[in-house]
Amino acid sequence: MMLFPNVLTFMRLLSVPVTVWWMAEGQMAWAFWLFVAAGLTDAFDGGLARLLGAQSDLGAWLDPLADKALLVSVYLMLGLGGFLPLWLVVMVVSRDVVIVLYAGRTMLAGRFQGSPILISKVNTAVQIALAAFVLANLAFGWENGRGVEALIYAAAATTAASAAGYLFRAGDLS
């Protein structure tokens, strides 16, 4: 039986191709609203699972998979469209590769930890905020260049710190 928090996470995963499709078709308002809804489910599913005592191994795997699929896809689309700097897109994708390699290494070492480090949670929130701001600018013509620029640098800093945190933890496995 799939628990309700896992259903939310699964719905977030299913939102990825729809969001990408709408972005590719120039339907930025629809992409924005679906991305915001998916981001909100990310904020609630883990807390809801803890509150309901409904934490599961499936959720521990599905939640980060949904996060990475959504963020990497949206960042790739925004980067390819010229709406985000490609250097940031490369950082975001590279960080997720580091996390996947870290998870694989910890599993091989028999010390898998399903919970992310704190800076990773902060990083995910900043990345979601940046993508939402850029999508809002595209969808509704909001001009918030300074806010987007600040979020770009905040995303870069937290992305680098998160990748470094996982690399540091991976070094502790030796």
Rosetta blueprint (number, residue, H / E / L):
1 M L
2 M L
3 L L
4 F H
5 P H
6 N H
7 V H
8 L H
9 T H
10 F H
11 M H
12 R H
13 L H
14 L H
15 S H
16 V H
17 P H
18 V H
19 T H
20 V H
21 W H
22 W H
23 M H
24 A H
25 E L
26 G L
27 Q L
28 M H
29 A H
30 W H
31 A H
32 F H
33 W H
34 L H
35 F H
36 V H
37 A H
38 A H
39 G H
40 L H
41 T H
42 D H
43 A H
44 F H
45 D H
46 G H
47 G H
48 L H
49 A H
50 R H
51 L H
52 L H
53 G L
54 A L
55 Q L
56 S L
57 D H
58 L H
59 G H
60 A H
61 W H
62 L H
63 D H
64 P H
65 L H
66 A H
67 D H
68 K H
69 A H
70 L H
71 L H
72 V H
73 S H
74 V H
75 Y H
76 L H
77 M H
78 L H
79 G H
80 L H
81 G L
82 G L
83 F L
84 L L
85 P L
86 L H
87 W H
88 L H
89 V H
90 V H
91 M H
92 V H
93 V H
94 S H
95 R H
96 D H
97 V H
98 V H
99 I H
100 V H
101 L H
102 Y H
103 A H
104 G H
105 R H
106 T H
107 M H
108 L H
109 A L
110 G L
111 R L
112 F L
113 Q L
114 G L
115 S L
116 P L
117 I L
118 L H
119 I H
120 S H
121 K H
122 V H
123 N H
124 T H
125 A H
126 V H
127 Q H
128 I H
129 A H
130 L H
131 A H
132 A H
133 F H
134 V H
135 L H
136 A H
137 N H
138 L H
139 A H
140 F H
141 G L
142 W L
143 E L
144 N L
145 G H
146 R H
147 G H
148 V H
149 E H
150 A H
151 L H
152 I H
153 Y H
154 A H
155 A H
156 A H
157 A H
158 T H
159 T H
160 A H
161 A H
162 S H
163 A H
164 A H
165 G H
166 Y H
167 L H
168 F H
169 R H
170 A H
171 G H
172 D L
173 L L
174 S L
